[in-house]
Amino acid sequence: MKRVELVTGLLAWATFAAASVIAAPVLEVQNSLVIPPHTVNGVKISELSGLAWDQDEQLLYAISDKGAIFHFTLDIQGNRLKAVKAVYAANLTDKEGERIKKGRRDSEGLTLLNANNGKAGDSQLVIAFEGIPRLIRFTPPGKAIKNISLPAVLDNKHAYQHGNDSLESVTFHPRYGFMTAPEMPLKGEPRTLHTLYSTKGQHWSFTAYPAKNSGISALEALPDGNLLVMERAWSGLFNPLVVSLRYLDFQQCSKDQACTLQDLQVLSSHLLVDNYEGLTHIQGNQYLMVGDDGNEDFLPTTLTLFTLELGK
């Protein structure tokens, strides 16, 4: 090999290697604000488990484990979350306007339709429920519109490990439609192998974050067509709570849809009280995640702003 060919080859390799480094997503936590415990329209702000940002309405929607919807306005300056204000709250209702019955109101995951199309007044919420697993479309004020058909494997409540291990997450992907996942693998599946399902019939599997009882608590489709996965692991008072934010690149999945995830941020501490359960894309490289206070006055409801730089 001639010297010039060798040098050219080395330069090409160095350029490729540099591009590979640049392409890796980078997540940085910016700041957090605590929402003080209080009630809005008679509904207590607590146990927030899902978030979704409405770009058209400039509103942050949040749902609670107790079947309530909240609307917040945000003040973000630069990469700092400066203020959060609750402007609406209501209990979720069925199609007839009656509050969803106890035992069926465990709302956990949240995503939006028509929230960034430049039209006001046409947004719809899609909420994932535990207990009796369902995906249901709602109006922003919280009235049910219509159920969304689940993949057959998820439609049987007896297929889940436990009623509290079913659907905690949902997101809408422009190619794959609605995507959701059991918090913990279904019965008969390895306990450390998670599977994502789409309402268009696809599925993808990956190994859980290596912490005991690491379950999927939130999903967010990303501007680059890939997926942000939040997992949370809790295995008792003497073990740390572990929250992991992970990146799924669909192009890196095998033909049988086995995927390898990249860990972007891992929060692990015996003293960690921000039990993060929901996340959403705000704008540009900005995202929010929310912590569930467990309906305990001594625990905070925390909103955390982070940035995610996606590779190009």
Salt bridges, closest charged atoms under 4 A:
GLU47 OE2 - LYS66 NZ 3.93
GLU168 OE2 - ARG232 NH2 3.69
GLU183 OE2 - ARG232 NH2 2.88
GLU231 OE1 - HIS194 NE2 3.66
GLU231 OE2 - ARG246 NH1 2.61
ASP263 OD1 - ARG246 NE 2.76
GLU277 OE2 - ARG232 NH1 2.46
ASP297 OD1 - LYS44 NZ 3.39
